[in-house]
Amino acid sequence: MAKTLLKPIKRIAKGNFILQFHKWCQFLAAKIPFGKYFMHKHYAPPANHLEREVFGMRFSSPIGLAAGYDHNGTLIDSMDAMGFGFMEIGAVTPKPQSGKESKEYAIYRLEGDNALLNYSQIESEGVEKVIENIKKRSSRIIIGCNIVKNNSTARENAPIDYLRLFRPLYQYVDFFTVNLCDNSSDVTYVPTDKDEVMAILTPLFEFRRGQNQYRPILIKISPDLTDEQIDAMTDIMLDTPLDGIVATGGTTGRYGLENSTQTIHALGRIPGALCGTPLKQRSLDIVRRIYERSKGTYPIIGCGGISTADDAFEMLKAGATLVELYSSFFYGGGETLRNMRTGLNERLRKYEQNSASTQVTSPTNTTQEYD
Ligand SMILES: Cc1cc2nc3c(=O)[nH]c(=O)nc-3n(C[C@H](O)[C@H](O)[C@H](O)COP(=O)(O)O)c2cc1C
């Protein structure tokens, strides 16, 4: 029964084709003469109040593209032209890895809830190819590289994979996100134990110590961590040279769905990570928790269910310094980004105007409070 139901729903609900089509158009638009110029003109009107300095770098906007959209670094110029202030490429794996190992793997659209169910293995052309792609970029958008071990690598060898990515990529990207929330396929990797996480991070800190240029290192955490585990991750940030946290990736929970319950039931026991609006409250709570425990002393990148300027502003108010989107960009493309940029710019302009008299904080502070 489940099998017969599954087929038609998969046909309706799969988002892979649409996603590939969008990416293809975005890639081509940046290649044609004046393509980037017109994209920028249309999607990214001036928004001076969005600028900020974080990690000692100047971000033109706090709104970034989350990992998973540009796995291989082929859309860098296009995302810059669209008006993102930064982007995470990847997740990159050391060796090439196909995302299509199971016939069931797919990205399911749960449109009624502005959500995506991502049941797929991370797809990466491998570190060497990604470096080749990054070298071809012509824009100067800030790039974070999301790194993760290959699925075939044994858990105990994960630190070797992360270092194999970190070293060659070091000179080509601006910051790193160590992905600790690979939970969308049958092989999940979500380390939560402090020693296990430190075994990954320590070699990266050591390598960085010998370099002339400083590259911030962040970890990306799962929204499925318990409060104690979130605190433990925050403490790693407080006690080690870790520079920040990206909160969060997708959830294996199935909460926050108001209109897609039927689809979810019909899909049956499809595992994978739920992303988009249902994730919003959990991500906000986690960002707030990290912010309070770290007393606002570290940058946090808020990610999960951000689709409007209000969502982005709420995330900043919860303690995030930067925000990232995936699902809302998947559904709304450049128009969503444009509206978010314009709306957030207006909110920040008003905030700065109101706080100018009280001199709460400098707008370029790494972390900032919004009352
Ligand atoms: C199809 C898909 C692929 C993703 N791939 C990655 C990935 O490779 N690495 C990662 O850290 N997060 C990945 N994510 C998670 C997103 O970066 C983001 O954390 C999540 O979608 C929550 O944001 P959203 O609610 O705006 O979608 C992926 C999400 C989706 C939907």
The ligand as a MOL file (V3000), in Angstrom:
LIG
                    3D

  0  0  0     0  0            999 V3000
M  V30 BEGIN CTAB
M  V30 COUNTS 31 33 0 0 0
M  V30 BEGIN ATOM
M  V30 1 C 18.9200 19.8080 -0.2200 0
M  V30 2 C 19.6990 20.2930 0.9660 0
M  V30 3 C 21.0700 20.0390 1.0340 0
M  V30 4 C 21.7950 20.4790 2.1480 0
M  V30 5 N 23.1470 20.2170 2.1910 0
M  V30 6 C 23.8470 20.6530 3.2710 0
M  V30 7 C 25.2510 20.4240 3.3440 0
M  V30 8 O 25.8660 19.8660 2.4350 0
M  V30 9 N 25.9210 20.8550 4.4520 0
M  V30 10 C 25.2670 21.5050 5.4780 0
M  V30 11 O 25.8970 21.8800 6.4720 0
M  V30 12 N 23.9480 21.7590 5.4150 0
M  V30 13 C 23.2300 21.3490 4.3520 0
M  V30 14 N 21.8920 21.6030 4.2890 0
M  V30 15 C 21.2430 22.3180 5.4020 0
M  V30 16 C 21.1540 23.8150 5.1140 0
M  V30 17 O 22.4330 24.3740 4.9790 0
M  V30 18 C 20.4110 24.5390 6.2680 0
M  V30 19 O 21.1430 24.3710 7.4490 0
M  V30 20 C 19.0200 23.9770 6.4680 0
M  V30 21 O 18.3840 23.7950 5.2330 0
M  V30 22 C 18.1890 24.9250 7.3270 0
M  V30 23 O 18.0010 26.1550 6.6700 0
M  V30 24 P 16.6130 26.5220 5.9200 0
M  V30 25 O 15.5250 26.2950 6.9120 0
M  V30 26 O 16.7750 27.9430 5.4910 0
M  V30 27 O 16.4760 25.5780 4.7760 0
M  V30 28 C 21.1340 21.1720 3.2000 0
M  V30 29 C 19.7640 21.4180 3.1140 0
M  V30 30 C 19.0400 20.9880 2.0120 0
M  V30 31 C 17.5660 21.2630 1.9570 0
M  V30 END ATOM
M  V30 BEGIN BOND
M  V30 1 1 1 2
M  V30 2 1 2 3
M  V30 3 2 2 30
M  V30 4 2 3 4
M  V30 5 1 4 5
M  V30 6 1 4 28
M  V30 7 2 5 6
M  V30 8 1 6 7
M  V30 9 1 6 13
M  V30 10 2 7 8
M  V30 11 1 7 9
M  V30 12 1 9 10
M  V30 13 2 10 11
M  V30 14 1 10 12
M  V30 15 2 12 13
M  V30 16 1 13 14
M  V30 17 1 14 15
M  V30 18 1 14 28
M  V30 19 1 15 16
M  V30 20 1 16 17
M  V30 21 1 16 18
M  V30 22 1 18 19
M  V30 23 1 18 20
M  V30 24 1 20 21
M  V30 25 1 20 22
M  V30 26 1 22 23
M  V30 27 1 23 24
M  V30 28 2 24 25
M  V30 29 1 24 26
M  V30 30 1 24 27
M  V30 31 2 28 29
M  V30 32 1 29 30
M  V30 33 1 30 31
M  V30 END BOND
M  V30 END CTAB
M  END
